[in-house]
């Protein structure tokens, strides 16, 4: 399974991708889901098993993000 991170800026989305690459986390940039109400059109899809350490790294780098939770 995967988790989707959304961002307020393209800069944060691409910076988060770089952080994920440095962690060797399973992540890829995707279009932000239309119902995510994200300010940036990019999102980061991350393998669930990598979310904990990626979230910690993003927090440490002060990269603002939100975890997308689809409305069902």
JOZILIN-V770864 format. One record per residue. N is the residue number from 1. RES is the residue in three letters. NEAR is the number of other C-alpha atoms within 8 Angstrom. D_FIRST is the distance of its C-alpha to the first C-alpha in Angstrom with 1 decimal. Layout:
BEGIN
n=<N/N>
res=<RES/RES>
near=<NEAR/NEAR>
d_first=<D_FIRST/D_FIRST>
END
This chain:
BEGIN
n=<1/2/3/4/5/6/7/8/9/10/11/12/13/14/15/16/17/18/19/20/21/22/23/24/25/26/27/28/29/30/31/32/33/34/35/36/37/38/39/40/41/42/43/44/45/46/47/48/49/50/51/52/53/54/55/56/57/58/59/60/61/62/63/64/65/66/67/68/69/70/71/72>
res=<UNK/UNK/UNK/UNK/UNK/UNK/UNK/UNK/UNK/UNK/UNK/UNK/UNK/UNK/UNK/UNK/UNK/UNK/UNK/UNK/UNK/UNK/UNK/UNK/UNK/UNK/UNK/UNK/UNK/UNK/UNK/UNK/UNK/UNK/UNK/UNK/UNK/UNK/UNK/UNK/UNK/UNK/UNK/UNK/UNK/UNK/UNK/UNK/UNK/UNK/UNK/UNK/UNK/UNK/UNK/UNK/UNK/UNK/UNK/UNK/UNK/UNK/UNK/UNK/UNK/UNK/UNK/UNK/UNK/UNK/UNK/UNK>
near=<4/7/11/11/12/16/15/10/8/10/6/12/15/9/9/11/12/8/11/12/10/7/7/6/11/9/11/8/11/8/7/11/6/5/5/10/5/9/7/12/8/12/15/14/12/14/12/8/5/10/10/7/7/12/8/8/9/12/9/7/6/6/10/9/9/7/8/9/6/6/3/2>
d_first=<0.0/3.8/7.1/10.3/13.6/16.8/20.3/24.0/25.2/24.4/25.8/23.2/20.3/21.8/22.8/19.3/18.3/21.2/20.2/16.7/18.7/21.1/18.6/17.1/13.7/11.1/11.8/13.5/15.8/15.3/17.6/17.2/16.4/19.9/19.6/18.3/22.0/21.4/24.6/23.1/21.9/19.3/15.9/13.6/9.9/8.6/6.2/5.8/8.5/10.7/10.9/13.9/16.0/15.4/16.4/19.3/20.4/20.2/22.3/24.7/25.2/25.7/23.2/22.7/19.3/17.5/14.0/13.6/13.3/13.9/17.0/16.7>
END
